Amino acid sequence: MLIEFSGQDATITQHILQGFHRYAALIESWIEEAKAKQLIDASVNSKEAGHFIVCAFYGTTALYAAAKDQTILQQTTNQLQHFVHSLRKQ
């Protein structure tokens, strides 16, 4: 939606961006909680990891909407799981 409305309607663009930032902040808070419980490495940048996950989610959504290809969903799910597992404390 952000791509479709970008530059067309500033109000809608801002609303979508706020949703993105809220979703990323939620994931960031989960990462911080996991760090506090020593489940993941303390060196993980929570903000960057949260934004990466949300970008992957939104990008996949846009690609799937265009292609209707289940492979897109499966590949992204696999790689996000791999990414999340890589955050674990060694």
Buried (B, 14 or more C-beta within 10 A) or exposed (E): BBEEBEEEEEEBBEBBEEBBBEBBBEBBEBBBEBBEEEEBEEEBEBBEBBBBBBEBBBEBBBBBEEEEEEEBEEEBEEEBEEEBEEBEEE
